[in-house]
Amino acid sequence: MGGHEQFILTVSQNGYGKRSSAYEYRVSRRGGKGIIAMTVNERNGPLVASFPIEESGQIMLVTDGGQLIRVPVEHISIIGRSTQGVIIFDTADDEQVMYVEGIPEEEEGEEGVEAGDVD
């Protein structure tokens, strides 16, 4: 069962994040009260993103100050669902993470198109 386990990546506005097992999230039906995905406090800030992620890929974080960073998913800690998380991107005091995107691992033989390569 561990080989098919899926992980949920959660990232907050102040650059904190974590991976949690999808098995820790219960199924909620109509009228449900919601599920805590990350402890939100002054240190973390509000949540920016939460989505399923593969361990072999990377994520890209973008701040409101224009900084961009790529982080391998395997370097992000796997911890419980309702915990605070760990620092993924150490932002400046006046800077906040605004956008997070998952980047799948490129397969062998797959090449990216560079600027100017137009047929």
HELIX and SHEET records of a PDB file:
HELIX    1   1 GLY A    2  HIS A    4  5                                   3    
HELIX    2   2 ALA A   22  GLU A   24  5                                   3    
HELIX    3   3 VAL A   73  HIS A   75  5                                   3    
SHEET    1   A 4 LEU A  47  ILE A  53  0                                        
SHEET    2   A 4 PHE A   7  SER A  12 -1                                        
SHEET    3   A 4 TYR A  16  SER A  21 -1                                        
SHEET    4   A 4 VAL A  86  ILE A  87 -1                                        
SHEET    1   B 3 LEU A  68  PRO A  72  0                                        
SHEET    2   B 3 GLN A  58  THR A  63 -1                                        
SHEET    3   B 3 VAL A  97  ILE A 103 -1                                        
END                                                                             
